[in-house]
C-alpha cells in the first residue's frame, strides 16, 4: 500500500496563506485521483480539492478562487496552496489517494495536518 505523509499545516492569521504537501511513498500514478479533504470539530470530513491522473482539478465551492491543487510527478507529491484563509478553513486536512479497480475504489489516507486560522 502506498503511504501518504502530509506536511505544511500550522497557525495563520485570517487572510494569510499556507501550502500543504502530501508525499507519496511510490509514484502518484498508482492513484486514479488524489484529493485533499478536511474535517473540522463536530463536522463530517469533506472534499476540498481533487486532481485526476489526467490533471483535471475540482474544488469545493467554498474554496474556489482561493485554493489551488497541483502535483509534482517527479517528487511523488501533491500540493494545496491556500490563500485568503478564513477562520472557517480551520480543520485537520487529509491527503487521499483513490485507486479504482473495476467496481472497487481503494482509499489511501495520510495522517492529517492541522490548519488553524485565527488572529
MODA-V898900 format. One record per residue. N is the residue number from 0. RES is the residue in one small letter. SS is DSSP state (h for helix, s for strand, l for the rest). NEAR is the number of other C-alpha atoms within 10 Angstrom. Layout:
BEGIN
N_RES_SS_NEAR / N_RES_SS_NEAR
END
This chain:
BEGIN
0_x_l_9 / 1_x_l_15 / 2_x_l_14 / 3_x_s_23 / 4_x_s_18 / 5_x_s_23 / 6_x_s_19 / 7_x_l_14 / 8_x_l_18 / 9_x_s_14 / 10_x_s_15 / 11_x_s_18 / 12_x_l_14 / 13_x_l_17 / 14_x_l_14 / 15_x_l_14 / 16_x_l_17 / 17_x_s_18 / 18_x_s_16 / 19_x_s_21 / 20_x_s_23 / 21_x_s_26 / 22_x_s_21 / 23_x_s_20 / 24_x_l_14 / 25_x_l_15 / 26_x_l_14 / 27_x_h_23 / 28_x_h_15 / 29_x_h_16 / 30_x_l_19 / 31_x_l_16 / 32_x_s_21 / 33_x_s_28 / 34_x_s_24 / 35_x_s_26 / 36_x_s_20 / 37_x_s_22 / 38_x_s_19 / 39_x_l_16 / 40_x_l_9 / 41_x_l_6 / 42_x_l_9 / 43_x_l_9 / 44_x_l_15 / 45_x_s_14 / 46_x_s_17 / 47_x_s_23 / 48_x_s_23 / 49_x_s_24 / 50_x_s_20 / 51_x_s_16 / 52_x_l_13 / 53_x_l_9 / 54_x_l_13 / 55_x_l_11 / 56_x_s_16 / 57_x_s_16 / 58_x_s_19 / 59_x_l_13 / 60_x_l_9 / 61_x_l_11 / 62_x_l_17 / 63_x_l_12 / 64_x_l_11 / 65_x_l_13 / 66_x_s_20 / 67_x_s_19 / 68_x_s_24 / 69_x_s_17 / 70_x_s_18 / 71_x_s_11 / 72_x_l_11 / 73_x_l_8 / 74_x_l_13 / 75_x_l_16 / 76_x_s_20 / 77_x_s_23 / 78_x_s_21 / 79_x_s_23 / 80_x_s_14 / 81_x_s_20 / 82_x_l_17 / 83_x_l_15 / 84_x_l_22 / 85_x_l_18 / 86_x_h_15 / 87_x_h_12 / 88_x_h_20 / 89_x_l_20 / 90_x_s_21 / 91_x_s_18 / 92_x_s_27 / 93_x_s_26 / 94_x_s_29 / 95_x_s_23 / 96_x_s_27 / 97_x_s_18 / 98_x_s_16 / 99_x_s_14 / 100_x_s_9 / 101_x_l_6 / 102_x_l_6 / 103_x_s_9 / 104_x_s_12 / 105_x_s_12 / 106_x_s_15 / 107_x_s_16 / 108_x_s_19 / 109_x_l_20 / 110_x_l_14 / 111_x_l_22 / 112_x_s_21 / 113_x_s_19 / 114_x_s_22 / 115_x_s_20 / 116_x_s_20 / 117_x_l_16 / 118_x_l_9
END
